């Protein structure tokens, strides 16, 4: 069995900045600081990592568990509206050829398709919903699993192994992403 893990942002879809706007709103509500995401790059990072960095940039310290959870809830609360805003402004799009590839892979008996993304699981589902791609992914590794991208991918493989009730060789795992961090992981 081959496992193909897809990143989301910049690989499957372009969400038109919905995630950045959602995190900016969350930090504004929790810390009172505007446009915090202008101060650092989120590309290739996990949500856990990006939320912690945003909080540290805004408040000068790491968030407590309670503060992190509040930031996460505010983010997830604003994300659906931000995705809709991207759709309305024609800034949300599926990448060319992705849907055809997902259809082909999903028909194969020797391939399982999953997610390997830095997004929180709920955030991933929200971002993918308008694309119709959620139906292709029965498992994944997510930014809520770890702040370390390689551990996110390992968690996805673990979940696939449980579904198959079999061990998966590392050589049978393929990762499709758009940043050097995807490749390094």
C-alpha positions in Angstrom: 0.0 0.0 0.0 1.2 3.5 -0.9 0.3 6.5 1.2 0.2 9.9 -0.4 0.0 12.8 2.1 -1.0 16.3 0.8 -0.3 19.6 2.3 -3.3 22.0 2.0 -2.3 25.7 1.5 -0.5 26.3 -1.8 -0.8 22.6 -2.7 -4.5 21.7 -2.9 -6.0 25.2 -2.6 -5.2 28.8 -2.2 -7.4 30.2 0.6 -6.7 33.8 -0.3 -5.2 34.8 3.1 -8.1 33.5 5.1 -5.8 31.8 7.7 -3.7 35.0 8.2 -6.7 37.2 8.6 -8.2 34.7 11.0 -5.1 34.6 13.1 -4.7 38.4 13.0 -8.3 38.7 14.3 -7.7 36.2 17.0 -4.5 37.9 18.2 -6.3 41.3 18.1 -9.1 39.9 20.3 -6.8 38.2 22.8 -3.8 40.6 22.9 -5.1 43.8 21.4 -2.5 44.0 18.7 -3.3 44.6 15.0 -1.9 42.7 12.0 0.6 40.6 14.0 1.2 38.3 11.0 2.9 41.1 9.2 5.9 40.6 11.6 6.8 37.0 10.7 6.3 34.3 8.0 3.7 31.7 8.5 4.5 29.7 5.3 5.4 26.1 6.0 4.8 26.4 9.8 2.2 24.5 11.8 -0.7 26.3 13.4 0.7 25.5 16.8 4.0 27.1 15.9 2.4 30.1 14.2 -0.1 30.7 17.0 2.7 30.6 19.6 4.9 32.9 17.5 2.0 35.4 16.9 1.2 35.5 20.7 4.9 36.0 21.6 5.2 38.8 19.0 2.1 40.5 20.4 2.5 39.9 24.1 6.3 39.4 24.6 5.9 35.9 26.1 4.7 32.4 25.3 1.0 31.8 25.8 -0.2 29.8 28.7 -2.3 26.7 27.9 -5.5 28.7 28.6 -4.3 31.6 26.4 -3.3 29.2 23.6 -6.8 27.5 23.7 -8.5 31.0 23.6 -6.4 32.0 20.6 -7.3 28.7 18.9 -11.0 29.1 19.6 -11.0 32.7 18.3 -9.2 31.6 15.2 -11.5 28.7 14.4 -14.5 30.9 15.1 -13.4 33.5 12.6 -12.0 31.2 9.9 -15.3 30.3 8.2 -16.1 33.9 7.6 -12.6 34.6 6.3 -12.9 31.7 3.9 -16.2 33.1 2.7 -14.6 36.5 2.3 -11.9 34.9 0.1 -14.5 33.2 -2.0 -16.5 36.4 -2.5 -13.4 38.3 -3.6 -12.4 35.5 -6.0 -9.2 34.8 -4.0 -10.1 31.2 -3.1 -9.1 28.6 -5.6 -8.3 25.0 -6.2 -4.9 24.4 -7.8 -5.0 23.3 -11.4 -5.0 19.5 -11.9 -5.4 18.7 -8.2 -9.0 17.5 -8.4 -8.1 15.2 -11.3 -5.2 13.7 -9.4 -7.3 13.1 -6.3 -10.0 11.4 -8.4 -7.3 9.1 -10.0 -5.6 8.3 -6.7 -8.9 7.6 -4.9 -9.8 4.9 -7.5 -6.6 3.0 -6.9 -6.7 0.0 -4.5 -3.0 0.3 -3.7 -3.1 3.9 -2.6 -4.5 5.7 0.4 -4.8 9.5 0.2 -4.4 11.6 3.4 -3.5 15.0 4.7 -0.2 16.0 6.1 -0.8 19.6 7.0 0.3 22.2 9.6 -3.4 23.3 9.9 -5.4 22.3 12.9 -7.8 19.5 11.9 -10.8 21.7 12.2 -9.1 24.5 10.3 -8.1 22.1 7.6 -11.7 20.9 7.1 -13.0 24.5 7.1 -10.4 25.6 4.5 -11.1 22.6 2.3 -14.9 22.6 2.5 -15.5 25.0 -0.5 -13.2 22.9 -2.7 -15.2 19.7 -2.2 -11.9 17.9 -1.4 -12.7 16.7 2.1 -14.3 13.6 0.7 -10.9 12.3 -0.5 -9.2 12.4 2.9 -10.2 9.7 5.5 -7.2 10.4 7.7 -4.3 12.8 8.2 -1.7 14.4 10.4 -2.5 17.9 11.5 -1.0 20.9 13.2 -2.8 20.1 16.4 -0.8 16.8 16.5 2.5 18.6 16.9 4.4 21.8 16.2 7.0 19.7 14.4 6.1 19.0 10.8 7.8 15.6 10.6 5.8 14.4 13.6 2.6 15.6 11.9 3.5 13.4 9.0 4.3 10.4 11.3 0.9 10.8 13.0 -0.8 10.6 9.6 1.1 7.4 8.8 0.2 6.0 12.2 -3.5 6.7 11.5 -3.2 5.0 8.1 -1.6 1.9 9.7 -4.5 1.7 12.2 -7.0 1.9 9.3 -5.1 -0.9 7.4 -4.2 -2.8 10.5 -0.8 -3.2 8.9 2.7 -1.5 9.0 3.6 0.9 6.3 7.2 1.1 5.0 8.7 4.6 5.0 9.6 4.1 1.3 5.8 3.8 0.5 5.0 7.2 1.9 4.9 10.1 -0.5 4.4 13.8 0.6 3.1 16.4 -1.7 3.7 20.0 -0.6 4.8 23.4 -1.7 7.6 24.5 0.7 11.0 23.3 1.6 9.7 22.5 5.1 7.3 20.0 3.5 10.2 18.3 1.8 12.5 18.4 4.9 9.7 16.8 7.0 
